[in-house]
Amino acid sequence: MGDRALAGYTVGVTAERRREELGAALERHGAHVLYGPAMRIVPLADDAQLRDATRRCLAAPLDYVIATTAVGFRGWLEAAGGWGLGAPLHAAIDAAQLYARGPKVRGAVRASELRDAWSPPSESTAEILEQLLETVPLAGRRIAIQLHGEPLPELVDALRGAGAEIIEVPVYRWAPPEDEQPLHRLIEATAESTLHCVTFTSAPAATNFLRTAARLGRDVKVRAALKSTVLAAAVGPVAAGPLLRADIPVAQPDRHRLGALVNEVVRRLPTHRSPTA
């Protein structure tokens, strides 16, 4: 049993992946959980784009590989294995300098018996970009970037502008949930402040939460609630980014893990609003 610190509070969960784990952890602290997945991951294991990008990676030696998500990096290696390209891709990545965006990605890299050369403390692709631009000449370098479901134009354009050849590797994509009604209910509860907190574990989910609120004509009330009565909590700076760009304050844990996110909600929510307010 948990400490019941969240008894009387309703907390929204926008995650699709690991939503049961996050919800169960919140419930152990006494919270009532309202689920409204904002996005879903669509694997691209059979997608021609992924296979073509993989073949481009094998056409000549790679200088750098940027891995942005653990699930995406594992999925890339698994898809390559299914095409009979697993060993060549593993060797190509092993011969390159591999930058892992955060501890979860680094764990996936090492579990694959590969070595990461560097990982940014902030888990930010912006910091990876800064590191590359400041430490090495990039003209003529071949860089593979494993995408995390959405394009990374700022990273890609900056590296291309520095003269690098960029191979974008689209391992999966984000898509709206098949059933949007739970998300609509979560947005309505946020707009009316009938819940106390909304949690976010990915940037695409935060983006689509705000985008769907706008499509429903509830964006003004949703943004006002998230700036006052409803606490927005994100697992880390990447997930918080779309909210912060909308001038919405976001509670974030020091460690970017689901358990730390739950602890941050437990710590912050009782000081943000009483359960009966």
Phi and psi restraints in degrees (value plus and minus 20) as a CYANA .aco file:
   2 GLY   PHI    -105.7   -65.7
   2 GLY   PSI    -189.1  -149.1
   3 ASP   PHI    -111.4   -71.4
   3 ASP   PSI     -19.8    20.2
   4 ARG   PHI      43.0    83.0
   4 ARG   PSI       0.8    40.8
   5 ALA   PHI     -84.4   -44.4
   5 ALA   PSI     -41.6    -1.6
   6 LEU   PHI    -125.0   -85.0
   6 LEU   PSI      -4.1    35.9
   7 ALA   PHI     -78.9   -38.9
   7 ALA   PSI     110.8   150.8
   8 GLY   PHI      71.1   111.1
   8 GLY   PSI     -28.9    11.1
   9 TYR   PHI    -118.1   -78.1
   9 TYR   PSI     125.8   165.8
  10 THR   PHI    -130.5   -90.5
  10 THR   PSI     106.8   146.8
  11 VAL   PHI    -141.2  -101.2
  11 VAL   PSI     109.9   149.9
  12 GLY   PHI    -108.7   -68.7
  12 GLY   PSI     122.5   162.5
  13 VAL   PHI    -141.1  -101.1
  13 VAL   PSI      96.5   136.5
  14 THR   PHI    -114.5   -74.5
  14 THR   PSI     -25.9    14.1
  15 ALA   PHI     -93.2   -53.2
  15 ALA   PSI     128.6   168.6
  16 GLU   PHI    -118.0   -78.0
  16 GLU   PSI     -75.9   -35.9
  17 ARG   PHI     -90.2   -50.2
  17 ARG   PSI     111.9   151.9
  18 ARG   PHI      43.1    83.1
  18 ARG   PSI       3.8    43.8
  19 ARG   PHI     -86.0   -46.0
  19 ARG   PSI     -56.1   -16.1
  20 GLU   PHI     -85.3   -45.3
  20 GLU   PSI     -59.2   -19.2
  21 GLU   PHI     -83.2   -43.2
  21 GLU   PSI     -66.5   -26.5
  22 LEU   PHI     -85.5   -45.5
  22 LEU   PSI     -64.9   -24.9
  23 GLY   PHI     -82.5   -42.5
  23 GLY   PSI     -62.8   -22.8
  24 ALA   PHI     -83.1   -43.1
  24 ALA   PSI     -58.9   -18.9
  25 ALA   PHI     -84.3   -44.3
  25 ALA   PSI     -60.8   -20.8
  26 LEU   PHI     -86.7   -46.7
  26 LEU   PSI     -59.6   -19.6
  27 GLU   PHI     -85.6   -45.6
  27 GLU   PSI     -52.4   -12.4
  28 ARG   PHI     -83.1   -43.1
  28 ARG   PSI     -44.1    -4.1
  29 HIS   PHI    -113.0   -73.0
  29 HIS   PSI     -11.3    28.7
  30 GLY   PHI      77.5   117.5
  30 GLY   PSI     -21.2    18.8
  31 ALA   PHI     -94.5   -54.5
  31 ALA   PSI     129.1   169.1
  32 HIS   PHI    -110.2   -70.2
  32 HIS   PSI     109.6   149.6
  33 VAL   PHI    -127.1   -87.1
  33 VAL   PSI     111.5   151.5
  34 LEU   PHI    -132.3   -92.3
  34 LEU   PSI      95.8   135.8
  35 TYR   PHI    -112.2   -72.2
  35 TYR   PSI     115.2   155.2
  36 GLY   PHI    -173.6  -133.6
  36 GLY   PSI      54.6    94.6
  37 PRO   PHI     -73.2   -33.2
  37 PRO   PSI     108.8   148.8
  38 ALA   PHI    -112.4   -72.4
  38 ALA   PSI     -41.5    -1.5
  39 MET   PHI    -169.8  -129.8
  39 MET   PSI     144.3   184.3
  40 ARG   PHI    -153.6  -113.6
  40 ARG   PSI     131.7   171.7
  41 ILE   PHI    -111.6   -71.6
  41 ILE   PSI     108.3   148.3
  42 VAL   PHI    -130.1   -90.1
  42 VAL   PSI      91.4   131.4
  43 PRO   PHI     -84.2   -44.2
  43 PRO   PSI     130.4   170.4
  44 LEU   PHI    -139.4   -99.4
  44 LEU   PSI      13.2    53.2
  45 ALA   PHI     -79.5   -39.5
  45 ALA   PSI     -48.9    -8.9
  46 ASP   PHI    -124.2   -84.2
  46 ASP   PSI      -8.7    31.3
  47 ASP   PHI    -100.9   -60.9
  47 ASP   PSI     115.5   155.5
  48 ALA   PHI     -84.2   -44.2
  48 ALA   PSI     -51.3   -11.3
  49 GLN   PHI     -82.2   -42.2
  49 GLN   PSI     -62.2   -22.2
  50 LEU   PHI     -86.2   -46.2
  50 LEU   PSI     -63.3   -23.3
  51 ARG   PHI     -85.0   -45.0
  51 ARG   PSI     -62.1   -22.1
  52 ASP   PHI     -83.2   -43.2
  52 ASP   PSI     -61.9   -21.9
  53 ALA   PHI     -83.8   -43.8
  53 ALA   PSI     -59.5   -19.5
  54 THR   PHI     -83.7   -43.7
  54 THR   PSI     -62.7   -22.7
  55 ARG   PHI     -85.0   -45.0
  55 ARG   PSI     -56.0   -16.0
  56 ARG   PHI     -83.7   -43.7
  56 ARG   PSI     -57.6   -17.6
  57 CYS   PHI     -83.6   -43.6
  57 CYS   PSI     -49.4    -9.4
  58 LEU   PHI    -112.4   -72.4
  58 LEU   PSI     -26.9    13.1
  59 ALA   PHI     -91.8   -51.8
  59 ALA   PSI     -45.2    -5.2
  60 ALA   PHI    -177.3  -137.3
  60 ALA   PSI     140.1   180.1
  61 PRO   PHI     -78.9   -38.9
  61 PRO   PSI     120.5   160.5
  62 LEU   PHI    -109.0   -69.0
  62 LEU   PSI     121.4   161.4
  63 ASP   PHI    -111.7   -71.7
  63 ASP   PSI     -60.0   -20.0
  64 TYR   PHI    -158.9  -118.9
  64 TYR   PSI     126.2   166.2
  65 VAL   PHI    -147.1  -107.1
  65 VAL   PSI     111.0   151.0
  66 ILE   PHI    -132.3   -92.3
  66 ILE   PSI      94.0   134.0
  67 ALA   PHI    -119.8   -79.8
  67 ALA   PSI     104.0   144.0
  68 THR   PHI    -124.6   -84.6
  68 THR   PSI     -44.7    -4.7
  69 THR   PHI    -160.7  -120.7
  69 THR   PSI     129.5   169.5
  70 ALA   PHI     -87.6   -47.6
  70 ALA   PSI     -67.4   -27.4
  71 VAL   PHI     -84.7   -44.7
  71 VAL   PSI     -56.7   -16.7
  72 GLY   PHI     -89.4   -49.4
  72 GLY   PSI     -61.6   -21.6
  73 PHE   PHI     -85.1   -45.1
  73 PHE   PSI     -65.5   -25.5
  74 ARG   PHI     -81.7   -41.7
  74 ARG   PSI     -62.0   -22.0
  75 GLY   PHI     -82.4   -42.4
  75 GLY   PSI     -57.1   -17.1
  76 TRP   PHI     -82.5   -42.5
  76 TRP   PSI     -68.5   -28.5
  77 LEU   PHI     -84.3   -44.3
  77 LEU   PSI     -58.9   -18.9
  78 GLU   PHI     -86.1   -46.1
  78 GLU   PSI     -62.5   -22.5
  79 ALA   PHI     -83.2   -43.2
  79 ALA   PSI     -63.2   -23.2
  80 ALA   PHI     -81.8   -41.8
  80 ALA   PSI     -58.4   -18.4
  81 GLY   PHI     -81.8   -41.8
  81 GLY   PSI     -58.1   -18.1
  82 GLY   PHI     -86.5   -46.5
  82 GLY   PSI     -43.6    -3.6
  83 TRP   PHI    -113.8   -73.8
  83 TRP   PSI     -18.0    22.0
  84 GLY   PHI      59.2    99.2
  84 GLY   PSI      -3.4    36.6
  85 LEU   PHI    -130.8   -90.8
  85 LEU   PSI     -10.7    29.3
  86 GLY   PHI     -80.0   -40.0
  86 GLY   PSI     -70.4   -30.4
  87 ALA   PHI     -85.4   -45.4
  87 ALA   PSI     -66.2   -26.2
  88 PRO   PHI     -81.8   -41.8
  88 PRO   PSI     -58.6   -18.6
  89 LEU   PHI     -87.5   -47.5
  89 LEU   PSI     -62.5   -22.5
  90 HIS   PHI     -78.3   -38.3
  90 HIS   PSI     -63.8   -23.8
  91 ALA   PHI     -86.6   -46.6
  91 ALA   PSI     -58.7   -18.7
  92 ALA   PHI     -86.0   -46.0
  92 ALA   PSI     -61.4   -21.4
  93 ILE   PHI     -88.8   -48.8
  93 ILE   PSI     -59.3   -19.3
  94 ASP   PHI     -83.5   -43.5
  94 ASP   PSI     -50.3   -10.3
  95 ALA   PHI    -102.3   -62.3
  95 ALA   PSI     -32.0     8.0
  96 ALA   PHI    -116.1   -76.1
  96 ALA   PSI     149.1   189.1
  97 GLN   PHI    -103.5   -63.5
  97 GLN   PSI      99.8   139.8
  98 LEU   PHI    -126.8   -86.8
  98 LEU   PSI     103.2   143.2
  99 TYR   PHI    -124.6   -84.6
  99 TYR   PSI     104.7   144.7
 100 ALA   PHI    -129.5   -89.5
 100 ALA   PSI     105.1   145.1
 101 ARG   PHI    -103.4   -63.4
 101 ARG   PSI      58.8    98.8
 102 GLY   PHI      85.5   125.5
 102 GLY   PSI     148.2   188.2
 103 PRO   PHI     -84.2   -44.2
 103 PRO   PSI     -58.0   -18.0
 104 LYS   PHI     -83.9   -43.9
 104 LYS   PSI     -60.8   -20.8
 105 VAL   PHI     -87.0   -47.0
 105 VAL   PSI     -62.9   -22.9
 106 ARG   PHI     -79.6   -39.6
 106 ARG   PSI     -58.4   -18.4
 107 GLY   PHI     -83.5   -43.5
 107 GLY   PSI     -61.3   -21.3
 108 ALA   PHI     -86.3   -46.3
 108 ALA   PSI     -57.9   -17.9
 109 VAL   PHI     -82.0   -42.0
 109 VAL   PSI     -68.7   -28.7
 110 ARG   PHI     -91.1   -51.1
 110 ARG   PSI     -52.6   -12.6
 111 ALA   PHI     -84.8   -44.8
 111 ALA   PSI     -44.2    -4.2
 112 SER   PHI    -108.4   -68.4
 112 SER   PSI     -10.1    29.9
 113 GLU   PHI      41.8    81.8
 113 GLU   PSI      20.0    60.0
 114 LEU   PHI    -139.8   -99.8
 114 LEU   PSI     147.0   187.0
 115 ARG   PHI    -139.1   -99.1
 115 ARG   PSI     115.8   155.8
 116 ASP   PHI    -114.2   -74.2
 116 ASP   PSI     119.2   159.2
 117 ALA   PHI    -105.0   -65.0
 117 ALA   PSI     -49.9    -9.9
 118 TRP   PHI    -185.1  -145.1
 118 TRP   PSI     128.7   168.7
 119 SER   PHI    -161.3  -121.3
 119 SER   PSI     111.0   151.0
 120 PRO   PHI     -93.9   -53.9
 120 PRO   PSI     115.4   155.4
 121 PRO   PHI     -77.4   -37.4
 121 PRO   PSI     -51.4   -11.4
 122 SER   PHI    -104.3   -64.3
 122 SER   PSI     -25.2    14.8
 123 GLU   PHI      38.1    78.1
 123 GLU   PSI      14.3    54.3
 124 SER   PHI    -134.4   -94.4
 124 SER   PSI     115.5   155.5
 125 THR   PHI     -87.6   -47.6
 125 THR   PSI     -44.7    -4.7
 126 ALA   PHI     -83.0   -43.0
 126 ALA   PSI     -56.8   -16.8
 127 GLU   PHI     -92.8   -52.8
 127 GLU   PSI     -53.9   -13.9
 128 ILE   PHI     -82.2   -42.2
 128 ILE   PSI     -64.8   -24.8
 129 LEU   PHI     -79.0   -39.0
 129 LEU   PSI     -66.4   -26.4
 130 GLU   PHI     -80.7   -40.7
 130 GLU   PSI     -62.9   -22.9
 131 GLN   PHI     -81.4   -41.4
 131 GLN   PSI     -64.6   -24.6
 132 LEU   PHI     -86.8   -46.8
 132 LEU   PSI     -65.2   -25.2
 133 LEU   PHI     -85.9   -45.9
 133 LEU   PSI     -51.3   -11.3
 134 GLU   PHI    -110.5   -70.5
 134 GLU   PSI     -39.8     0.2
 135 THR   PHI    -131.5   -91.5
 135 THR   PSI     -41.4    -1.4
 136 VAL   PHI    -158.5  -118.5
 136 VAL   PSI     128.1   168.1
 137 PRO   PHI     -93.4   -53.4
 137 PRO   PSI     111.3   151.3
 138 LEU   PHI    -124.3   -84.3
 138 LEU   PSI     -28.8    11.2
 139 ALA   PHI     -78.6   -38.6
 139 ALA   PSI     103.4   143.4
 140 GLY   PHI      62.7   102.7
 140 GLY   PSI     -24.8    15.2
 141 ARG   PHI     -97.4   -57.4
 141 ARG   PSI     124.7   164.7
 142 ARG   PHI    -119.8   -79.8
 142 ARG   PSI     103.4   143.4
 143 ILE   PHI    -147.6  -107.6
 143 ILE   PSI     103.3   143.3
 144 ALA   PHI    -118.6   -78.6
 144 ALA   PSI     110.7   150.7
 145 ILE   PHI    -139.4   -99.4
 145 ILE   PSI      93.6   133.6
 146 GLN   PHI     -98.0   -58.0
 146 GLN   PSI      93.6   133.6
 147 LEU   PHI     -96.2   -56.2
 147 LEU   PSI     136.4   176.4
 148 HIS   PHI    -131.0   -91.0
 148 HIS   PSI      18.3    58.3
 149 GLY   PHI      83.0   123.0
 149 GLY   PSI     -37.1     2.9
 150 GLU   PHI    -156.6  -116.6
 150 GLU   PSI     135.0   175.0
 151 PRO   PHI     -81.5   -41.5
 151 PRO   PSI     137.1   177.1
 152 LEU   PHI    -141.2  -101.2
 152 LEU   PSI      49.6    89.6
 153 PRO   PHI     -81.9   -41.9
 153 PRO   PSI     -56.6   -16.6
 154 GLU   PHI     -84.7   -44.7
 154 GLU   PSI     -62.9   -22.9
 155 LEU   PHI     -88.9   -48.9
 155 LEU   PSI     -70.0   -30.0
 156 VAL   PHI     -83.3   -43.3
 156 VAL   PSI     -68.1   -28.1
 157 ASP   PHI     -84.4   -44.4
 157 ASP   PSI     -59.1   -19.1
 158 ALA   PHI     -86.3   -46.3
 158 ALA   PSI     -60.9   -20.9
 159 LEU   PHI     -90.1   -50.1
 159 LEU   PSI     -59.1   -19.1
 160 ARG   PHI     -85.0   -45.0
 160 ARG   PSI     -58.5   -18.5
 161 GLY   PHI     -82.9   -42.9
 161 GLY   PSI     -46.0    -6.0
 162 ALA   PHI    -105.4   -65.4
 162 ALA   PSI     -17.6    22.4
 163 GLY   PHI      78.9   118.9
 163 GLY   PSI     -15.3    24.7
 164 ALA   PHI    -102.3   -62.3
 164 ALA   PSI     131.9   171.9
 165 GLU   PHI    -110.5   -70.5
 165 GLU   PSI     102.3   142.3
 166 ILE   PHI    -129.1   -89.1
 166 ILE   PSI     111.7   151.7
 167 ILE   PHI    -133.5   -93.5
 167 ILE   PSI      91.1   131.1
 168 GLU   PHI    -105.5   -65.5
 168 GLU   PSI     107.7   147.7
 169 VAL   PHI    -132.5   -92.5
 169 VAL   PSI      78.7   118.7
 170 PRO   PHI    -107.6   -67.6
 170 PRO   PSI      70.9   110.9
 171 VAL   PHI     -97.0   -57.0
 171 VAL   PSI     -56.0   -16.0
 172 TYR   PHI    -171.2  -131.2
 172 TYR   PSI     149.8   189.8
 173 ARG   PHI    -152.5  -112.5
 173 ARG   PSI     137.7   177.7
 174 TRP   PHI    -112.3   -72.3
 174 TRP   PSI     121.6   161.6
 175 ALA   PHI    -158.2  -118.2
 175 ALA   PSI     136.3   176.3
 176 PRO   PHI     -80.0   -40.0
 176 PRO   PSI     134.7   174.7
 177 PRO   PHI     -81.8   -41.8
 177 PRO   PSI     127.7   167.7
 178 GLU   PHI     -83.1   -43.1
 178 GLU   PSI     -59.6   -19.6
 179 ASP   PHI    -131.2   -91.2
 179 ASP   PSI      89.6   129.6
 180 GLU   PHI    -108.4   -68.4
 180 GLU   PSI     -25.3    14.7
 181 GLN   PHI     -82.3   -42.3
 181 GLN   PSI     -62.6   -22.6
 182 PRO   PHI     -79.7   -39.7
 182 PRO   PSI     -57.0   -17.0
 183 LEU   PHI     -87.1   -47.1
 183 LEU   PSI     -61.5   -21.5
 184 HIS   PHI     -80.2   -40.2
 184 HIS   PSI     -61.3   -21.3
 185 ARG   PHI     -84.9   -44.9
 185 ARG   PSI     -58.7   -18.7
 186 LEU   PHI     -87.0   -47.0
 186 LEU   PSI     -60.7   -20.7
 187 ILE   PHI     -83.8   -43.8
 187 ILE   PSI     -62.6   -22.6
 188 GLU   PHI     -83.0   -43.0
 188 GLU   PSI     -62.3   -22.3
 189 ALA   PHI     -84.3   -44.3
 189 ALA   PSI     -54.9   -14.9
 190 THR   PHI     -87.8   -47.8
 190 THR   PSI     -67.1   -27.1
 191 ALA   PHI     -78.6   -38.6
 191 ALA   PSI     -57.5   -17.5
 192 GLU   PHI    -114.3   -74.3
 192 GLU   PSI     -17.8    22.2
 193 SER   PHI      36.4    76.4
 193 SER   PSI      12.9    52.9
 194 THR   PHI    -106.8   -66.8
 194 THR   PSI     -22.8    17.2
 195 LEU   PHI    -137.9   -97.9
 195 LEU   PSI     152.2   192.2
 196 HIS   PHI    -131.6   -91.6
 196 HIS   PSI     -40.9    -0.9
 197 CYS   PHI    -176.0  -136.0
 197 CYS   PSI     125.3   165.3
 198 VAL   PHI    -144.0  -104.0
 198 VAL   PSI     112.6   152.6
 199 THR   PHI    -127.0   -87.0
 199 THR   PSI     126.6   166.6
 200 PHE   PHI    -152.9  -112.9
 200 PHE   PSI     113.9   153.9
 201 THR   PHI    -138.5   -98.5
 201 THR   PSI     -19.1    20.9
 202 SER   PHI    -171.6  -131.6
 202 SER   PSI     131.9   171.9
 203 ALA   PHI     -86.4   -46.4
 203 ALA   PSI     -62.0   -22.0
 204 PRO   PHI     -80.1   -40.1
 204 PRO   PSI     -56.1   -16.1
 205 ALA   PHI     -85.5   -45.5
 205 ALA   PSI     -62.5   -22.5
 206 ALA   PHI     -84.2   -44.2
 206 ALA   PSI     -61.4   -21.4
 207 THR   PHI     -81.7   -41.7
 207 THR   PSI     -67.5   -27.5
 208 ASN   PHI     -93.0   -53.0
 208 ASN   PSI     -47.6    -7.6
 209 PHE   PHI     -80.3   -40.3
 209 PHE   PSI     -68.9   -28.9
 210 LEU   PHI     -88.9   -48.9
 210 LEU   PSI     -59.1   -19.1
 211 ARG   PHI     -85.5   -45.5
 211 ARG   PSI     -61.0   -21.0
 212 THR   PHI     -89.2   -49.2
 212 THR   PSI     -57.5   -17.5
 213 ALA   PHI     -79.1   -39.1
 213 ALA   PSI     -59.7   -19.7
 214 ALA   PHI     -87.1   -47.1
 214 ALA   PSI     -60.8   -20.8
 215 ARG   PHI     -84.0   -44.0
 215 ARG   PSI     -51.8   -11.8
 216 LEU   PHI    -104.9   -64.9
 216 LEU   PSI     -21.2    18.8
 217 GLY   PHI      54.3    94.3
 217 GLY   PSI       1.9    41.9
 218 ARG   PHI    -134.9   -94.9
 218 ARG   PSI     -10.4    29.6
 219 ASP   PHI     -85.5   -45.5
 219 ASP   PSI     -57.0   -17.0
 220 VAL   PHI     -83.4   -43.4
 220 VAL   PSI     -66.7   -26.7
 221 LYS   PHI     -90.1   -50.1
 221 LYS   PSI     -56.6   -16.6
 222 VAL   PHI     -84.3   -44.3
 222 VAL   PSI     -67.4   -27.4
 223 ARG   PHI     -84.0   -44.0
 223 ARG   PSI     -60.1   -20.1
 224 ALA   PHI     -83.3   -43.3
 224 ALA   PSI     -60.8   -20.8
 225 ALA   PHI     -86.4   -46.4
 225 ALA   PSI     -61.9   -21.9
 226 LEU   PHI     -90.0   -50.0
 226 LEU   PSI     -36.0     4.0
 227 LYS   PHI    -113.7   -73.7
 227 LYS   PSI     -21.5    18.5
 228 SER   PHI    -160.9  -120.9
 228 SER   PSI    -100.3   -60.3
 229 THR   PHI    -105.4   -65.4
 229 THR   PSI     -44.8    -4.8
 230 VAL   PHI    -129.3   -89.3
 230 VAL   PSI     102.5   142.5
 231 LEU   PHI     -98.2   -58.2
 231 LEU   PSI     107.0   147.0
 232 ALA   PHI    -114.2   -74.2
 232 ALA   PSI     108.1   148.1
 233 ALA   PHI    -149.7  -109.7
 233 ALA   PSI     109.7   149.7
 234 ALA   PHI    -144.1  -104.1
 234 ALA   PSI     131.6   171.6
 235 VAL   PHI     -90.3   -50.3
 235 VAL   PSI     -41.6    -1.6
 236 GLY   PHI    -194.6  -154.6
 236 GLY   PSI    -197.3  -157.3
 237 PRO   PHI     -85.6   -45.6
 237 PRO   PSI     -50.5   -10.5
 238 VAL   PHI     -87.7   -47.7
 238 VAL   PSI     -68.1   -28.1
 239 ALA   PHI     -84.8   -44.8
 239 ALA   PSI     -52.4   -12.4
 240 ALA   PHI     -97.1   -57.1
 240 ALA   PSI     -38.7     1.3
 241 GLY   PHI     -71.5   -31.5
 241 GLY   PSI     -72.5   -32.5
 242 PRO   PHI     -81.0   -41.0
 242 PRO   PSI     -52.6   -12.6
 243 LEU   PHI     -92.1   -52.1
 243 LEU   PSI     -64.8   -24.8
 244 LEU   PHI     -83.5   -43.5
 244 LEU   PSI     -56.5   -16.5
 245 ARG   PHI     -87.6   -47.6
 245 ARG   PSI     -40.0     0.0
 246 ALA   PHI    -113.6   -73.6
 246 ALA   PSI      -6.6    33.4
 247 ASP   PHI      43.0    83.0
 247 ASP   PSI      10.9    50.9
 248 ILE   PHI    -119.4   -79.4
 248 ILE   PSI     104.8   144.8
 249 PRO   PHI     -88.1   -48.1
 249 PRO   PSI     123.2   163.2
 250 VAL   PHI    -153.1  -113.1
 250 VAL   PSI     109.8   149.8
 251 ALA   PHI    -101.5   -61.5
 251 ALA   PSI     112.0   152.0
 252 GLN   PHI    -156.5  -116.5
 252 GLN   PSI     118.1   158.1
 253 PRO   PHI     -97.6   -57.6
 253 PRO   PSI     140.3   180.3
 254 ASP   PHI     -88.0   -48.0
 254 ASP   PSI     -57.5   -17.5
 255 ARG   PHI    -122.3   -82.3
 255 ARG   PSI     112.6   152.6
 256 HIS   PHI    -110.5   -70.5
 256 HIS   PSI      53.1    93.1
 257 ARG   PHI    -156.1  -116.1
 257 ARG   PSI     136.3   176.3
 258 LEU   PHI     -80.6   -40.6
 258 LEU   PSI     -62.4   -22.4
 259 GLY   PHI     -81.7   -41.7
 259 GLY   PSI     -60.2   -20.2
 260 ALA   PHI     -88.1   -48.1
 260 ALA   PSI     -55.0   -15.0
 261 LEU   PHI     -82.9   -42.9
 261 LEU   PSI     -64.1   -24.1
 262 VAL   PHI     -80.6   -40.6
 262 VAL   PSI     -65.2   -25.2
 263 ASN   PHI     -81.6   -41.6
 263 ASN   PSI     -55.9   -15.9
 264 GLU   PHI     -87.2   -47.2
 264 GLU   PSI     -59.9   -19.9
 265 VAL   PHI     -84.0   -44.0
 265 VAL   PSI     -63.1   -23.1
 266 VAL   PHI     -80.3   -40.3
 266 VAL   PSI     -59.1   -19.1
 267 ARG   PHI     -95.1   -55.1
 267 ARG   PSI     -62.1   -22.1
 268 ARG   PHI    -109.0   -69.0
 268 ARG   PSI     -55.7   -15.7
 269 LEU   PHI     -82.5   -42.5
 269 LEU   PSI     -65.1   -25.1
 270 PRO   PHI     -82.9   -42.9
 270 PRO   PSI     -44.3    -4.3
 271 THR   PHI    -108.3   -68.3
 271 THR   PSI     -33.9     6.1
 272 HIS   PHI    -106.8   -66.8
 272 HIS   PSI     -56.4   -16.4
 273 ARG   PHI    -187.2  -147.2
 273 ARG   PSI     123.5   163.5
 274 SER   PHI     -98.8   -58.8
 274 SER   PSI     135.4   175.4
 275 PRO   PHI     -86.5   -46.5
 275 PRO   PSI     -38.3     1.7
 276 THR   PHI    -117.3   -77.3
 276 THR   PSI     -26.6    13.4
